[in-house]
């Protein structure tokens, strides 16, 4: 479980690597005459502490309560300055920002020509790396300097800068509008989830088309294309058009592979695009392509040129291992996937400061599914209880719902009849409260509730009837998503044929050539 400390300074210090701590102490020693200054002492106390404890800080004697707030703010700022001075030189954004700062220093000294020379060179570099916002900022700065540094070529120069400013402003406006649309669609997803009716589908479609119609993809540069694909992807997810999800996620990822320098400049966008590509392939059950893009993603992440920092390392783990588990669930290789579980748990702990609870719970659900596929029901229950007992999980209601449904099935498999009856009532109330009681969920609860009253000789017939009912529901656009969380049909087939669910899913995967 992530350590959700509220004190920002403590969390920042705990995030520092050994080299960053060493660099800070060298940096701090230059600021003061003695290494025993109060802010260094505060740093050392927090560095050695397991949790933030104000009493422990004040117990040192040298730091008074009235000083603590200002001292923490000062220390926080100095740590950031120290990190900023040691940022790797290959980060293009820091290079550009540094050059703009240098140009500002020269401008303030009245050295206009030198400032303009730096700005012109930096602007070209910004344009080459599709940093249009910085390029626009530089053009505006150039205009300011040119208005004071009079030359014979001012008329031509003024026209040139005016054209550049207009073009950059136009492109930045497009990017901004597309990114706004993407964010708004994502917000709808978090608030209401996937569309649940034709009426909701039409509302999303109308809203999307109203905002996207005026854009022409053929005139886009890299960043505009990125946001265009992003917005289309979220619209596709909302209306559960998974084929369209695949189409735009594939365009997103291909855009990066066609512009490899952008992978290293925008690694987070690259990782997210690959995750959505793999997620759409998982939903479509395209096993062959899923494996292909998963291998390609892992090779890119392991490339020595791929950027490394805490955030990227955590996202790489999250997306790579999430989809490794998905691949085994997709092809039914549950026994072969168990080796991943201790590895995932270890890495979850390693990246605990950067993982939110929702992603932790998602990992637990997938682990529970793998144990369920291996018929290790008690182990599966253990990880589902981590989700069900989590009172802080206010989002991902779908995950909570299907965790409870799988929990019911596990108790049925274990023969916990009394406990099953209580859980059925609890689950039904929970889903009514969450407003997520769809037809699939209703049928599962109704089916499990009636099983105890059926004669043993008739149970197989009941399983067959339920399978037929679920096969029909799977064809429903607004119900099919439920079967991606919980393969209830394969479970029913395993009961009908008296075989392991893993064998059923594996055979289905082998029959599919996709």
C-alpha positions in Angstrom: 0.0 0.0 0.0 1.3 3.4 -0.9 2.5 5.6 2.0 0.3 8.6 1.6 2.2 11.1 3.8 0.7 14.6 3.8 3.9 16.5 4.6 5.3 17.6 1.2 8.9 18.1 2.5 9.1 14.7 4.0 7.7 13.0 0.9 10.2 15.0 -1.3 13.2 13.9 0.9 12.1 10.3 0.8 11.9 10.4 -3.0 15.6 11.5 -3.3 18.1 9.0 -4.6 21.4 8.5 -2.8 23.3 10.5 -5.4 20.7 13.4 -5.1 21.1 13.4 -1.3 24.8 13.5 -1.6 24.6 16.4 -4.2 22.3 18.3 -1.9 24.7 18.1 1.0 27.5 19.3 -1.2 25.3 22.1 -2.5 24.1 23.0 1.0 27.6 23.2 2.4 28.4 26.0 -0.1 25.5 28.1 1.3 26.5 28.1 4.9 29.8 28.2 6.8 29.0 25.2 8.8 27.4 21.9 7.9 25.6 21.9 11.2 23.2 24.6 10.2 19.5 24.2 11.2 18.2 23.4 7.7 20.8 20.7 7.2 20.0 19.3 10.6 16.3 19.2 9.7 17.2 17.4 6.4 19.1 14.8 8.3 16.4 14.2 10.9 13.7 13.8 8.2 16.0 11.6 6.1 16.5 9.2 9.0 12.8 9.1 10.0 10.4 6.5 8.9 7.4 8.8 9.3 6.9 12.5 9.7 7.0 13.3 13.4 7.1 17.0 14.4 7.8 16.0 18.1 11.0 14.2 17.0 12.2 17.4 15.1 11.6 19.7 18.1 13.2 17.1 20.5 16.6 17.9 18.8 16.6 21.1 20.7 18.2 23.3 18.1 15.0 23.9 16.1 12.2 25.8 17.8 8.5 25.4 16.9 8.2 29.0 15.8 11.1 28.5 13.3 9.9 25.2 11.9 7.5 26.4 9.2 9.9 28.9 7.6 12.8 26.4 7.9 10.8 23.7 6.1 9.9 26.1 3.3 13.5 27.1 2.9 14.8 23.5 2.9 12.1 22.5 0.4 13.2 25.3 -2.0 17.0 24.5 -1.6 16.4 20.8 -2.4 14.6 21.7 -5.6 17.4 24.2 -6.5 20.0 21.4 -5.9 18.1 19.0 -8.1 17.6 21.6 -10.8 21.4 22.2 -11.0 22.0 18.5 -11.5 19.4 17.7 -14.1 20.8 15.6 -17.0 21.8 17.8 -19.9 19.9 15.7 -22.5 16.6 17.0 -21.3 15.7 19.4 -24.1 13.1 21.4 -22.2 15.6 22.3 -19.5 18.1 23.2 -22.1 15.6 25.5 -23.8 14.5 27.1 -20.5 18.1 27.6 -19.5 18.9 29.4 -22.8 15.8 31.7 -22.4 17.1 32.5 -18.9 20.5 33.3 -20.4 19.0 35.5 -23.0 17.0 37.4 -20.3 20.2 38.0 -18.3 21.8 39.5 -21.5 18.7 41.6 -22.3 18.7 43.0 -18.8 22.3 44.0 -19.2 21.4 45.8 -22.5 23.3 43.3 -24.6 20.5 43.0 -27.2 22.4 41.5 -30.1 23.8 38.7 -27.9 20.4 38.0 -26.5 18.8 37.9 -29.9 21.5 35.5 -31.1 20.7 33.0 -28.3 17.0 33.4 -28.8 17.1 32.7 -32.5 19.2 29.5 -32.0 16.9 28.4 -29.2 13.8 29.1 -31.2 15.1 26.8 -34.0 15.8 24.1 -31.5 12.3 24.5 -30.0 10.7 24.1 -33.4 12.7 21.1 -34.2 11.5 19.4 -31.1 7.9 20.6 -31.5 8.0 22.8 -28.4 5.7 25.4 -29.9 4.7 27.0 -26.7 8.3 27.8 -25.9 8.9 28.9 -29.5 6.0 31.3 -29.2 7.4 32.7 -25.9 10.7 33.3 -27.6 9.1 35.1 -30.6 7.3 37.4 -28.2 10.6 38.1 -26.4 12.3 38.7 -29.8 9.5 41.2 -30.7 10.1 43.1 -27.4 13.9 43.3 -28.0 13.5 44.3 -31.7 11.3 47.2 -30.6 14.3 48.6 -28.7 17.2 47.4 -30.8 16.7 49.5 -34.0 18.4 48.2 -37.2 17.9 48.9 -40.9 16.3 45.5 -41.4 13.6 46.2 -38.8 10.8 46.3 -41.3 11.5 42.8 -42.7 12.3 41.5 -39.3 9.0 42.8 -37.9 7.1 41.1 -40.7 9.0 37.8 -40.2 8.3 37.8 -36.4 4.6 38.7 -36.9 4.1 35.8 -39.3 5.9 33.4 -36.9 3.8 34.6 -34.0 0.6 34.2 -35.9 1.4 30.7 -37.1 2.6 29.5 -33.6 -0.4 31.0 -31.9 -2.7 29.3 -34.4 -1.1 25.9 -33.8 -1.0 26.3 -30.0 -4.7 27.3 -30.0 -5.5 24.0 -31.9 -3.5 22.0 -29.5 -5.1 23.7 -26.5 -8.7 23.1 -27.9 -8.0 19.5 -28.6 -6.3 18.9 -25.2 -9.3 20.6 -23.6 -11.7 18.3 -25.4 -9.6 15.2 -24.4 -9.6 16.3 -20.8 -13.4 16.9 -20.8 -14.1 13.5 -22.3 -11.8 11.9 -19.7 -13.7 13.8 -17.0 -17.0 12.4 -18.3 -15.5 8.9 -18.1 -14.5 9.4 -14.5 -17.9 10.9 -13.5 -20.4 8.7 -15.4 -18.4 5.9 -16.9 -19.1 4.2 -20.2 -22.4 5.0 -21.9 -25.3 2.8 -20.8 -27.9 3.5 -23.4 -28.5 4.8 -27.0 -29.5 8.2 -25.6 -26.2 8.6 -23.7 -24.3 7.4 -26.8 -26.0 10.1 -28.9 -25.2 12.8 -26.3 -21.5 11.9 -26.3 -21.4 11.7 -30.1 -23.1 15.1 -30.5 -20.8 16.7 -28.0 -17.7 15.3 -29.6 -18.7 16.1 -33.2 -19.6 19.6 -32.2 -16.0 20.2 -30.9 -14.0 18.2 -33.5 -15.7 19.0 -36.8 -13.8 22.2 -37.5 -10.3 20.5 -37.3 -8.4 19.2 -40.4 -6.0 16.4 -39.5 -4.0 16.8 -42.7 -2.8 20.3 -41.5 -1.6 19.0 -38.1 1.9 18.8 -36.8 3.1 16.2 -34.2 1.5 17.8 -31.1 -1.9 18.5 -32.8 -2.0 15.0 -34.1 -1.2 13.6 -30.7 -4.1 15.5 -29.1 -6.5 14.7 -32.0 -5.8 11.0 -31.5 -6.1 11.4 -27.8 -9.6 13.0 -28.0 -10.8 10.4 -30.5 -9.6 7.6 -28.3 -11.5 8.9 -25.2 -14.7 9.3 -27.3 -14.2 5.7 -28.5 -13.7 4.4 -25.0 -16.8 6.2 -23.7 -19.1 4.7 -26.4 -17.4 1.3 -26.0 -16.3 1.2 -29.7 -13.2 -0.8 -29.0 -12.3 -1.2 -32.7 -12.1 2.5 -32.9 -10.1 2.6 -29.7 -7.6 0.3 -31.4 -7.5 2.5 -34.5 -6.7 5.7 -32.7 -4.3 4.1 -30.1 -2.4 2.5 -33.0 -2.2 5.9 -34.8 -1.0 7.5 -31.5 1.8 4.9 -31.0 2.8 4.9 -34.7 3.1 8.7 -34.5 5.8 8.2 -31.9 7.7 5.4 -33.7 7.6 7.6 -36.9 9.2 10.4 -34.8 11.6 8.5 -32.5 13.1 11.6 -30.9 9.6 12.4 -29.5 9.6 9.1 -27.6 12.5 10.4 -25.5 11.2 13.9 -25.3 7.6 12.8 -24.3 8.1 9.4 -22.7 4.9 9.7 -20.6 2.7 10.3 -23.6 4.4 7.4 -25.4 3.8 5.0 -22.4 0.2 6.0 -22.1 -0.4 5.5 -25.8 1.0 2.0 -25.7 -1.1 1.2 -22.6 -4.3 2.3 -24.4 -3.3 0.3 -27.5 -2.8 -2.9 -25.4 -6.0 -2.2 -23.4 -8.0 -2.0 -26.6 -6.4 -5.2 -28.0 -7.3 -6.9 -24.7 -10.9 -5.8 -25.0 -11.0 -7.0 -28.6 -9.2 -10.3 -27.6 -6.6 -9.8 -30.3 -4.0 -12.0 -28.7 -1.4 -12.0 -31.5 -1.2 -8.3 -31.9 -1.3 -7.9 -28.1 1.9 -10.0 -27.7 3.6 -8.2 -30.6 3.0 -4.7 -29.1 3.8 -5.8 -25.6 7.2 -7.1 -26.6 7.8 -4.0 -28.6 7.0 -1.8 -25.6 9.3 -3.8 -23.3 12.2 -3.5 -25.8 11.7 0.3 -26.0 11.6 0.7 -22.2 14.8 -1.4 -21.9 16.6 0.6 -24.5 19.5 2.5 -22.8 18.4 5.7 -24.6 14.9 5.6 -23.0 14.7 8.3 -20.3 14.9 7.3 -16.6 13.4 9.1 -13.6 11.1 8.1 -10.7 7.9 9.0 -12.6 8.8 7.2 -15.8 10.1 4.1 -13.9 6.8 3.9 -12.0 4.7 4.3 -15.2 6.8 1.8 -17.0 6.2 -0.7 -14.3 2.5 0.1 -14.1 1.8 -0.3 -17.8 4.2 -3.1 -18.6 3.2 -5.4 -15.7 -0.5 -4.6 -15.9 -0.4 -5.8 -19.5 1.8 -8.8 -18.8 -0.9 -10.0 -16.4 -3.6 -9.1 -19.0 -1.8 -11.3 -21.6 -1.9 -14.3 -19.4 -5.5 -13.7 -18.5 -6.3 -13.3 -22.3 -4.6 -16.6 -23.3 -5.7 -18.5 -20.2 -2.1 -19.3 -19.1 -2.8 -18.9 -15.4 -0.4 -21.5 -14.1 2.4 -20.0 -16.2 1.7 -16.5 -14.9 2.1 -17.2 -11.2 5.8 -16.4 -11.3 4.8 -12.8 -12.0 2.9 -12.3 -8.8 5.8 -12.0 -6.3 7.6 -9.8 -8.9 4.5 -7.5 -9.2 4.1 -7.3 -5.4 7.8 -6.5 -4.9 7.7 -3.7 -7.6 4.4 -2.4 -6.1 6.2 -1.9 -2.8 9.2 -0.4 -4.6 7.1 2.2 -6.4 4.6 2.7 -3.6 5.1 6.4 -3.3 4.1 6.9 -7.0 1.2 4.5 -7.3 -2.3 5.6 -6.4 -4.8 3.2 -4.6 -6.8 2.6 -7.8 -3.9 1.1 -9.6 -2.9 -0.9 -6.6 -6.4 -2.3 -6.4 -6.4 -3.1 -10.1 -3.2 -5.2 -9.7 -4.9 -7.0 -6.8 -7.9 -7.8 -9.0 -5.8 -9.2 -11.8 -3.8 -11.3 -9.2 -7.1 -12.6 -7.8 -8.3 -13.5 -11.4 -5.1 -15.5 -12.0 -5.5 -17.4 -8.7 -9.2 -18.0 -9.6 -8.1 -19.4 -13.0 -5.7 -21.7 -11.2 -8.6 -22.8 -8.8 -6.6 -21.4 -5.8 -9.7 -19.9 -4.4 -8.5 -18.9 -0.9 -5.5 -17.0 -2.4 -8.0 -15.3 -4.8 -10.2 -14.3 -1.8 -7.2 -12.8 0.0 -6.6 -10.3 -2.8 -10.3 -9.5 -3.4 -10.7 -8.7 0.3 -8.0 -6.0 -0.1 -10.3 -4.3 -2.6 -13.6 -4.9 -0.9 -12.3 -3.7 2.5 -10.8 -0.6 1.0 -13.0 2.3 2.2 -11.0 5.0 0.4 -11.7 3.7 -3.1 -14.2 6.3 -4.4 -13.5 5.8 -8.1 -13.4 2.8 -10.3 -16.8 1.6 -9.1 -16.8 -1.0 -11.8 -13.8 -2.6 -10.3 -15.5 -2.7 -6.9 -18.6 -4.3 -8.4 -16.8 -7.1 -10.2 -14.6 -7.8 -7.3 -17.7 -8.5 -5.2 -19.2 -10.7 -8.0 -16.0 -12.8 -8.2 -16.0 -12.9 -4.4 -19.5 -14.5 -4.5 -18.4 -17.1 -7.1 -15.4 -18.0 -5.0 -17.6 -18.6 -1.9 -19.8 -20.8 -4.0 -16.8 -22.8 -5.2 -15.6 -23.2 -1.6 -19.0 -24.3 -0.5 -19.5 -21.5 2.0 -23.3 -21.5 1.8 -24.1 -19.5 4.9 -21.5 -16.8 4.1 -22.6 -16.7 0.4 -26.2 -15.9 1.4 -25.0 -12.9 3.5 -22.7 -11.7 0.8 -25.4 -11.9 -1.9 -27.5 -9.4 0.1 -24.5 -7.2 0.8 -23.4 -7.2 -2.9 -26.9 -6.4 -4.1 -27.2 -3.4 -1.7 -23.8 -2.2 -2.7 -24.6 -2.3 -6.4 -27.9 -0.5 -5.9 -26.0 2.2 -4.0 -23.3 2.5 -6.7 -26.0 2.7 -9.4 -24.1 0.0 -11.4 -26.6 -2.8 -11.3 -26.7 -3.9 -15.0 -28.4 -6.9 -16.5 -25.3 -9.1 -16.2 -24.8 -8.3 -12.5 -28.5 -8.9 -11.8 -28.4 -12.3 -13.6 -25.2 -13.4 -11.7 -26.8 -12.5 -8.3 -30.1 -14.1 -9.2 -28.4 -17.3 -10.4 -26.2 -17.7 -7.4 -29.1 -17.0 -5.0 -31.2 -19.8 -6.6 -28.5 -22.4 -6.8 -28.9 -23.6 -3.2 -32.6 -24.3 -3.8 -32.0 -26.5 -7.0 -31.7 -30.3 -6.7 -28.2 -31.6 -7.4 -29.4 -33.5 -10.5 -30.8 -30.2 -12.0 -27.7 -28.0 -11.4 -26.1 -28.8 -14.8 -29.3 -27.9 -16.6 -29.4 -24.6 -14.7 -25.8 -23.9 -15.7 -26.7 -24.5 -19.4 -29.7 -22.2 -19.2 -27.5 -19.5 -17.7 -24.8 -19.9 -20.3 -27.4 -19.4 -23.1 -28.7 -16.3 -21.3 -25.2 -14.8 -20.9 -24.2 -15.5 -24.5 -27.2 -13.4 -25.5 -26.2 -10.6 -23.1 -22.6 -10.6 -24.5 -24.0 -9.4 -27.8 -25.5 -6.3 -26.2 -23.3 -3.3 -26.7 -23.9 -1.9 -23.2 -23.5 -5.3 -21.4 -20.5 -6.8 -23.2 -17.9 -4.9 -21.1 -18.9 -6.9 -18.0 -17.5 -10.0 -19.7 -14.1 -8.4 -20.0 -13.9 -8.1 -16.2 -15.2 -11.5 -15.4 -15.4 -14.3 -17.9 -18.6 -15.8 -16.5 -19.3 -17.7 -19.7 -16.1 -19.7 -19.4 -16.8 -20.4 -15.8 -20.2 -21.7 -16.6 -18.7 -23.9 -19.4 -16.2 -25.3 -16.9 -19.1 -26.3 -14.6 -21.1 -27.8 -17.4 -18.1 -29.8 -18.8 -16.6 -30.5 -15.4 -13.2 -29.0 -16.5 -10.8 -26.3 -15.3 -11.7 -22.8 -16.3 -8.1 -22.2 -17.3 -8.3 -25.1 -19.9 -11.6 -23.6 -21.3 -10.1 -20.1 -21.7 -6.8 -21.5 -23.2 -8.7 -23.5 -25.8 -10.7 -20.5 -26.8 -7.6 -18.4 -27.2 -5.9 -21.1 -29.3 -9.0 -21.3 -31.6 -8.8 -17.5 -32.2 -6.2 -16.5 -34.8 -6.5 -12.8 -34.0 
